[in-house]
């Protein structure tokens, strides 16, 4: 029991630290992504690696980006389940403190996961674009661009929510574009397979 409380305290401290520094962490990740892309363009390092390795790396980045999106979405899914289930479910009533703590951690990590999604997907797209011959826009590239466009709007809406927290229209639009992004990702995955 004591070790569980210590773990809970450590998780609380770490996620609070991340939440308080989400802007600076986001800027650092964004700058690192841009610097990496510009360095690759300037030095043309990718040609030495080979297309097979680049595609494997790009696919791995896409998969990690997708799972970060699932982790970011977990906050919304768990919160909705908690809000609707706490009045009807005896299990949720009995474990309300655990659910509340989990939601707190997911809320604090939501922006962090969103920033990671954006960085990984940008890197994924950049690498896949670099191995395409003559910049051809095939169907997988088109569906990837559509999903990335939804992600871009999703990120802008997330920034609007931070800036204007009382404006519920941004929250509704953010959720709507999150569903569009996931639909775009699923279509992109179906087209690739």
C-alpha positions in Angstrom: 0.0 0.0 0.0 2.8 2.4 0.9 4.7 1.7 -2.4 1.4 2.3 -4.4 1.1 5.7 -2.7 4.7 6.6 -3.4 4.1 5.6 -7.1 1.0 7.8 -7.2 2.9 10.7 -5.7 5.7 10.3 -8.2 3.3 10.1 -11.1 1.5 13.2 -9.8 4.8 15.2 -9.5 6.1 14.1 -12.9 2.8 14.9 -14.8 2.4 18.2 -12.9 6.0 19.2 -14.0 5.2 18.3 -17.6 1.9 20.1 -17.5 3.5 23.3 -16.2 6.1 23.2 -18.9 3.9 22.1 -21.9 4.6 25.2 -23.9 8.4 25.1 -23.5 8.4 21.3 -24.2 6.2 21.9 -27.3 8.6 24.5 -28.6 11.6 22.4 -28.0 10.1 19.4 -29.8 8.9 21.6 -32.7 12.3 23.2 -33.1 14.1 19.8 -32.9 11.8 18.5 -35.7 12.4 21.5 -37.9 16.1 21.5 -37.3 16.3 17.8 -38.1 14.4 18.4 -41.4 16.5 21.4 -42.4 19.7 19.6 -41.6 18.6 16.6 -43.7 17.7 18.9 -46.6 21.0 20.8 -46.4 23.3 17.9 -46.0 21.2 15.5 -48.1 22.0 12.7 -45.6 19.0 10.6 -46.6 20.6 9.5 -49.9 23.3 7.7 -48.1 20.9 5.7 -46.0 18.9 4.0 -48.7 15.2 4.0 -49.5 14.4 0.7 -47.7 15.8 2.0 -44.4 14.1 5.3 -44.8 10.7 3.7 -45.5 11.1 1.4 -42.4 12.0 4.4 -40.2 9.1 6.4 -41.7 6.6 3.6 -41.1 7.9 3.3 -37.5 7.5 7.0 -36.9 3.9 6.8 -38.3 3.1 3.9 -36.0 4.5 5.7 -32.9 2.6 8.9 -34.0 -0.6 7.0 -34.2 -0.2 5.4 -30.8 0.6 8.8 -29.3 -2.7 10.0 -30.9 -4.5 7.1 -29.2 -2.9 8.1 -25.9 -4.0 11.7 -26.4 -7.5 10.5 -27.3 -7.6 8.4 -24.1 -8.2 11.5 -22.1 -11.4 12.3 -23.9 -12.6 8.6 -24.0 -12.0 8.0 -20.3 -13.5 11.4 -19.3 -16.7 10.6 -21.2 -16.9 7.1 -19.8 -16.4 8.5 -16.3 -18.9 11.3 -16.6 -21.6 9.0 -18.0 -20.7 6.0 -15.8 -20.2 7.5 -12.4 -24.0 7.8 -11.8 -24.8 4.3 -13.0 -21.8 2.1 -12.5 -21.1 0.9 -9.0 -17.6 -0.1 -10.0 -16.8 3.6 -10.9 -18.4 4.8 -7.7 -16.3 2.4 -5.6 -13.1 3.4 -7.4 -13.8 7.1 -7.9 -10.5 8.3 -6.5 -8.6 6.1 -8.9 -10.6 7.2 -11.9 -10.2 10.9 -10.8 -6.4 10.5 -10.6 -6.2 8.7 -13.9 -8.2 11.5 -15.6 -5.9 14.1 -14.0 -2.8 12.3 -15.3 -4.4 11.9 -18.8 -5.4 15.6 -18.9 -1.9 16.7 -18.0 -0.4 14.5 -20.6 -2.9 15.3 -23.4 -1.0 18.2 -24.8 2.3 16.4 -24.5 1.0 13.5 -26.5 -0.6 15.8 -29.0 2.7 17.6 -29.6 4.4 14.2 -30.0 1.8 13.1 -32.6 2.4 16.3 -34.6 6.2 15.8 -34.5 6.2 12.1 -35.4 3.6 12.6 -38.2 5.6 15.5 -39.7 8.8 13.4 -39.6 6.9 10.4 -41.1 5.5 12.5 -43.9 8.8 14.2 -44.6 10.6 10.8 -44.9 7.9 9.2 -47.0 7.9 12.3 -49.3 11.7 12.1 -49.6 11.7 8.5 -51.0 8.9 9.1 -53.5 10.2 9.3 -57.1 9.6 12.8 -58.6 7.3 13.8 -55.8 4.4 11.6 -57.2 1.1 12.0 -55.4 -0.1 8.5 -55.2 -3.1 7.4 -53.2 -1.2 6.6 -49.9 0.4 10.1 -50.1 -3.0 11.8 -50.8 -4.7 10.1 -47.8 -1.6 10.9 -45.7 -1.9 14.6 -46.6 -5.6 14.6 -45.8 -5.0 13.0 -42.3 -2.1 15.5 -41.8 -4.4 18.4 -42.8 -6.9 17.3 -40.2 -4.1 17.0 -37.6 -3.0 20.6 -38.5 -6.5 22.0 -37.9 -6.7 19.9 -34.7 -3.4 21.4 -33.4 -4.6 25.0 -34.2 -7.9 24.3 -32.4 -5.9 23.0 -29.4 -4.0 26.2 -29.3 -7.2 28.2 -29.5 -8.6 26.1 -26.5 -5.5 27.0 -24.5 -5.9 30.7 -25.4 -9.6 30.9 -25.0 -10.6 28.2 -22.5 -14.2 29.4 -22.0 -15.0 29.2 -25.7 -16.8 25.9 -26.0 -17.0 26.1 -29.8 -13.2 25.4 -30.0 -13.6 22.3 -27.8 -16.4 20.9 -30.0 -14.5 21.6 -33.2 -11.3 20.0 -31.6 -13.2 16.8 -30.9 -14.8 16.8 -34.3 -11.4 17.1 -36.0 -9.9 14.5 -33.7 -12.5 12.0 -35.1 -11.7 13.2 -38.7 -8.0 12.7 -38.0 -8.6 9.2 -36.8 -10.9 8.4 -39.8 -8.2 9.8 -42.1 -5.5 7.6 -40.4 -7.7 4.5 -40.8 -8.3 5.3 -44.4 -4.5 5.9 -44.9 -3.8 2.5 -43.2 -6.3 0.7 -45.4 -4.9 2.2 -48.6 -1.3 1.3 -47.6 -2.2 -2.4 -46.9 
